[in-house]
Amino acid sequence: MNGPQDLGGQMGFGPVAPEKDEPIFHAEWEKRALGVTLAAGAFGAWNIDESRHARESLHPTDYYSSSYYEIWIKALETLLKRHGFVTAGELAHGTADGPGATPKRVLKAEDVPATLARGGPCDRPVARQPRFAPGDRVRTKNFHPQGHTRLPRYARDREGVVEALRDGFVFPDSNAHGNGESPQWVYTVVFTGAEIWGEGADPTLTVSIDAWESYLEPA
Amino acid sequence: MSHDHDHHHHDNELDPMAARVRALETILTQKGLIDPAAIDVIVETYETKVGPRNGAKVVAKAWSDPDFAGWLQRDATEAIASLGFTGRQGEHMQAVFNTADTHNLVVCTLCSCYPWTVLGLPPVWYKAPPYRSRAVIDPRGVLAEFGLALPEETKIRVWDSTAELRYLVVPMRPKDTEALDEEALATLVTRDSMIGTGLALEPGAR
């Protein structure tokens, strides 16, 4: 979706503000926000693509005025309600009214190290042969899907070169909406600055994205 | 007075996000869906175990050991795993090497993708709109805000982490470091140098 998350090339946000000796967390609640988000992810009720889509579906006003942990929490509330774990009423008064949906698993303290060390690999076998090879010239799709996609607007309808064939990966555009993992080959595709930004582009710049095969056509 | 003070303190404690997260944790705990001790372990992991020192070890080893550097280039996930760094948001790693000609810079324009296993949790600026919007269109302007001015002719390659690959920049080894062992080299490797918003430190700079 052409949502507030799709930031590449947007203007007006001001300078980057690197913080000297930045703390890992800026408030105690951020620690709990991280932990609750990861622990709820362990329920197995949604996948990373659905959670990313919940974040980018915040109203742009809300997205841009929220810190990233705030974005996480607001999206997490959406996911928990959508999947029946909490109700809006419970969130409003801050206590449980009764049981909700049953998760596939509950993350216990003793299982945290192994769970974090395992992560959630999303490479998958793909039956078809890869359509493209390194060196191929390709053009990215021009599309504006209502749903989740990982092809940023600045890189749509642009001609680039396949630099590497990576692996088969779960297709987020499908997986975010419960339509299956539908894995596809992923390629690293490189564009010149001029191809993306046109007049005035930095002549020393190249930008790459990692693109699922269906985002690409032969150029 | 003391009542006023307490009241004020109480208000501070319950700022809107703190209250909102506490409510969520309370509800989920009451339902038996989360174990608050598990949250403590998650936080402790990213406060004390998983952070940019991991990535610095990877880089220092690549600088010292050409075989390891080759492995890191071919199969970063396995090479990094051999040092014990595996897992969440580092499942599919790529290492990109700065050269005299090319400087690499990593961004996630669409969200906050970042190689947690080697760099820990991303800094606030990495997740915020100014960096995400400008890294791909004005990398030199962004680097200037980090105090980094590259030669005009240096090529800049920006890697937008749009899929599940996570990128680690291997900065150039600083001059006059031939005598240093891996441990000493690792102290020169900053987090920003592994994102591309900085360079490795010169010896004695710290």
Interface residues (C-beta under 8 A of the other chain):
Chain A: Q5 D6 L7 G8 G9 Q10 M11 F13 G14 P15 V16 A17 P18 E19 E22 I24 F25 H26 A27 E28 W29 K31 R32 A33 L34 G35 V36 L38 A39 A40 F43 R52 R55 E56 Y64 S67 Y68 Y69 E70 I73 L76 E77 L80 F85 V86 E90 L91 G94 T95 A96 P99 G100 P103 V106 L107 K108 A109 D111 V112 P113 T115 L116 A117 R118 G119 G120 P121 C122 D123 R150 L151 P152 Y154 A155 R166 D167 F169 V170 V186 T188 V190 I196 W197 D202 T204 L205 T206 V207 S208 I209 D210 A211 W212
Chain B: M17 A18 A19 R20 V21 R22 A23 L24 E25 T26 I27 L28 Q30 K31 G32 L33 I34 D35 A37 A38 I39 D40 V41 I42 V43 T45 Y46 E47 V50 G51 T86 G87 R88 Q89 G90 E91 H92 T109 L110 C111 S112 T117 G120 L121 P123 V124 W125 K127 A128 P129 P130 Y131 R132 S133 R134 V136 I137 D138 P139 R140 V142 E145 F146 E152 E153 T154 K155 I156 R157 V158 W159 D160 S161 T162 A163 E164 L165 D192 T197
